[in-house]
Amino acid sequence: MGSPHLLSICVSAFAAVFILLMVLAIVMRLITLLFPDREGGVEAAVVAAISSAITATYPGRVVIKIEEIE
């Protein structure tokens, strides 16, 4: 009689995962509120990463223009 039933273990595990995901969603929401998305073009780090990837993949090629499609 001392061992818990399988159903109660499953329910408590489901509840624990649900609560953990809810806390993570709240933290993500707070982070997006504190650090909003910047407007105004492509960042220099993104340009450097794309240029580096293109140069490594296709030697001798040069990136001319990078634009964001929305």
N, CA, C and O of each residue as an XYZ file, in Angstrom:
280
protein
N       0.806     -1.201      0.000
C       0.000      0.000      0.000
C       0.851      1.268      0.000
O       0.326      2.357     -0.233
N       2.124      1.151      0.251
C       2.979      2.316      0.332
C       3.355      2.887     -1.022
O       3.763      4.046     -1.098
N       3.232      2.112     -2.101
C       3.639      2.612     -3.412
C       2.500      3.407     -4.051
O       1.342      2.991     -4.010
N       2.846      4.567     -4.647
C       1.800      5.374     -5.292
C       1.325      4.729     -6.591
O       2.043      3.940     -7.205
N       0.147      5.063     -6.984
C      -0.420      4.515     -8.205
C       0.211      5.175     -9.430
O       0.653      6.322     -9.371
N       0.244      4.448    -10.523
C       0.843      4.937    -11.754
C       0.112      6.178    -12.263
O       0.744      7.101    -12.778
N      -1.199      6.206    -12.126
C      -1.976      7.354    -12.592
C      -1.606      8.630    -11.840
O      -1.483      9.692    -12.449
N      -1.429      8.537    -10.537
C      -1.066      9.737     -9.772
C       0.341     10.208    -10.121
O       0.598     11.412    -10.112
N       1.253      9.298    -10.427
C       2.603      9.673    -10.841
C       2.547     10.399    -12.183
O       3.208     11.422    -12.362
N       1.762      9.879    -13.126
C       1.632     10.510    -14.443
C       1.012     11.896    -14.338
O       1.468     12.835    -14.990
N      -0.007     12.022    -13.535
C      -0.678     13.316    -13.382
C       0.262     14.340    -12.751
O       0.313     15.489    -13.192
N       1.000     13.933    -11.728
C       1.915     14.883    -11.085
C       3.069     15.249    -12.016
O       3.516     16.396    -12.001
N       3.564     14.313    -12.823
C       4.622     14.628    -13.784
C       4.104     15.575    -14.859
O       4.799     16.517    -15.240
N       2.900     15.338    -15.349
C       2.293     16.221    -16.346
C       2.111     17.621    -15.786
O       2.394     18.606    -16.468
N       1.645     17.714    -14.560
C       1.448     19.018    -13.922
C       2.782     19.735    -13.728
O       2.868     20.946    -13.932
N       3.818     19.001    -13.339
C       5.133     19.618    -13.138
C       5.697     20.153    -14.452
O       6.249     21.253    -14.481
N       5.568     19.396    -15.531
C       6.048     19.847    -16.838
C       5.240     21.046    -17.309
O       5.809     21.993    -17.851
N       3.944     21.025    -17.118
C       3.088     22.139    -17.515
C       3.472     23.414    -16.769
O       3.547     24.486    -17.369
N       3.712     23.303    -15.477
C       4.100     24.469    -14.677
C       5.470     24.982    -15.114
O       5.675     26.192    -15.209
N       6.403     24.079    -15.378
C       7.726     24.487    -15.834
C       7.652     25.220    -17.173
O       8.304     26.249    -17.347
N       6.876     24.708    -18.112
C       6.717     25.369    -19.404
C       6.028     26.731    -19.268
O       6.354     27.674    -19.989
N       5.087     26.821    -18.350
C       4.410     28.085    -18.116
C       5.387     29.127    -17.550
O       5.354     30.290    -17.953
N       6.236     28.719    -16.638
C       7.234     29.632    -16.068
C       8.219     30.068    -17.153
O       8.574     31.245    -17.222
N       8.660     29.144    -17.995
C       9.570     29.497    -19.085
C       8.920     30.454    -20.081
O       9.585     31.354    -20.593
N       7.642     30.275    -20.359
C       6.931     31.182    -21.261
C       6.843     32.581    -20.668
O       6.977     33.571    -21.388
N       6.622     32.667    -19.376
C       6.560     33.977    -18.718
C       7.928     34.648    -18.755
O       8.020     35.852    -18.996
N       8.987     33.884    -18.521
C      10.341     34.445    -18.570
C      10.665     34.934    -19.979
O      11.238     36.010    -20.147
N      10.304     34.154    -20.982
C      10.543     34.585    -22.364
C       9.769     35.848    -22.686
O      10.285     36.731    -23.371
N       8.554     35.946    -22.210
C       7.741     37.144    -22.442
C       8.385     38.366    -21.789
O       8.427     39.441    -22.387
N       8.884     38.203    -20.565
C       9.550     39.308    -19.884
C      10.822     39.729    -20.621
O      11.110     40.922    -20.726
N      11.577     38.771    -21.126
C      12.795     39.098    -21.863
C      12.457     39.874    -23.133
O      13.142     40.841    -23.466
N      11.412     39.462    -23.841
C      11.041     40.180    -25.064
C      10.487     41.567    -24.764
O      10.593     42.465    -25.599
N       9.905     41.753    -23.601
C       9.448     43.090    -23.223
C      10.613     43.988    -22.820
O      10.612     45.183    -23.119
N      11.603     43.415    -22.144
C      12.751     44.204    -21.703
C      13.690     44.553    -22.851
O      14.279     45.633    -22.871
N      13.831     43.634    -23.810
C      14.733     43.842    -24.941
C      13.952     43.727    -26.243
O      13.979     42.678    -26.885
N      13.260     44.787    -26.642
C      12.448     44.714    -27.861
C      13.322     44.601    -29.108
O      14.510     44.924    -29.082
N      12.720     44.142    -30.187
C      13.415     43.994    -31.454
C      13.788     45.362    -31.996
O      12.985     46.295    -31.983
N      15.017     45.464    -32.469
C      15.480     46.737    -33.015
C      14.987     46.916    -34.437
O      14.926     45.968    -35.220
N      14.641     48.135    -34.748
C      14.237     48.467    -36.114
C      15.425     49.092    -36.824
O      16.276     49.724    -36.198
N      15.476     48.910    -38.140
C      16.481     49.645    -38.884
C      17.605     48.820    -39.447
O      18.761     49.016    -39.070
N      17.306     47.919    -40.322
C      18.352     47.281    -41.098
C      18.977     46.058    -40.476
O      18.553     45.552    -39.438
N      20.010     45.608    -41.165
C      20.713     44.394    -40.790
C      21.928     44.769    -39.941
O      22.628     45.734    -40.246
N      22.173     44.012    -38.888
C      23.292     44.293    -38.009
C      24.610     43.866    -38.648
O      24.637     43.009    -39.532
N      25.688     44.470    -38.195
C      27.014     44.188    -38.748
C      27.431     42.739    -38.497
O      28.091     42.135    -39.343
N      27.061     42.179    -37.364
C      27.421     40.793    -37.058
C      26.741     39.829    -38.021
O      27.335     38.828    -38.421
N      25.507     40.122    -38.392
C      24.781     39.275    -39.338
C      25.423     39.352    -40.713
O      25.571     38.336    -41.393
N      25.801     40.538    -41.118
C      26.462     40.721    -42.415
C      27.783     39.964    -42.440
O      28.101     39.306    -43.430
N      28.552     40.051    -41.365
C      29.829     39.344    -41.292
C      29.629     37.835    -41.323
O      30.397     37.128    -41.976
N      28.622     37.334    -40.637
C      28.363     35.895    -40.622
C      27.938     35.392    -41.993
O      28.400     34.340    -42.435
N      27.073     36.122    -42.666
C      26.616     35.721    -44.000
C      27.773     35.777    -44.991
O      27.943     34.861    -45.796
N      28.562     36.836    -44.940
C      29.707     36.957    -45.846
C      30.714     35.838    -45.613
O      31.256     35.279    -46.566
N      30.961     35.518    -44.370
C      31.895     34.442    -44.040
C      31.388     33.094    -44.533
O      32.155     32.291    -45.065
N      30.090     32.849    -44.355
C      29.514     31.576    -44.813
C      29.559     31.459    -46.332
O      29.861     30.389    -46.860
N      29.263     32.543    -47.038
C      29.305     32.518    -48.503
C      30.730     32.310    -49.001
O      30.954     31.541    -49.936
N      31.705     32.997    -48.378
C      33.102     32.854    -48.782
C      33.597     31.428    -48.535
O      34.354     30.887    -49.341
N      33.175     30.816    -47.425
C      33.597     29.451    -47.125
C      32.943     28.451    -48.069
O      33.570     27.466    -48.458
N      31.698     28.692    -48.437
C      30.972     27.762    -49.297
C      31.337     27.941    -50.764
O      31.548     26.964    -51.483
N      31.410     29.191    -51.202
C      31.693     29.514    -52.600
C      32.914     30.438    -52.665
O      32.760     31.659    -52.676
N      34.117     29.873    -52.707
C      35.330     30.715    -52.728
C      35.339     31.643    -53.944
O      34.969     31.248    -55.050
N      35.764     32.864    -53.716
C      35.846     33.842    -54.784
C      34.581     34.652    -54.981
O      34.574     35.597    -55.771
N      33.510     34.304    -54.282
C      32.252     35.059    -54.403
C      32.213     36.178    -53.373
O      32.833     36.081    -52.314
N      31.484     37.235    -53.689
C      31.368     38.386    -52.803
C      29.896     38.705    -52.605
O      29.106     38.652    -53.548
N      29.534     39.036    -51.378
C      28.166     39.432    -51.058
C      28.014     40.903    -51.417
O      28.769     41.747    -50.933
N      27.039     41.209    -52.262
C      26.810     42.585    -52.708
C      25.728     43.267    -51.882
O      25.904     44.395    -51.420
N      24.610     42.576    -51.700
C      23.458     43.206    -51.044
C      22.756     42.169    -50.175
O      22.543     41.030    -50.591
N      22.404     42.581    -48.974
C      21.626     41.741    -48.053
C      20.407     42.537    -47.653
O      20.525     43.662    -47.166
N      19.232     41.961    -47.856
C      18.010     42.643    -47.443
C      17.078     41.637    -46.759
O      17.086     40.444    -47.062
N      16.293     42.150    -45.845
C      15.366     41.321    -45.093
C      14.019     41.314    -45.803
O      13.495     42.368    -46.162
N      13.462     40.129    -46.003
C      12.162     39.983    -46.639
C      11.122     39.731    -45.553
O      11.269     38.818    -44.740
N      10.087     40.535    -45.547
C       9.034     40.360    -44.531
C       7.736     39.989    -45.159
O       6.742     39.802    -44.458
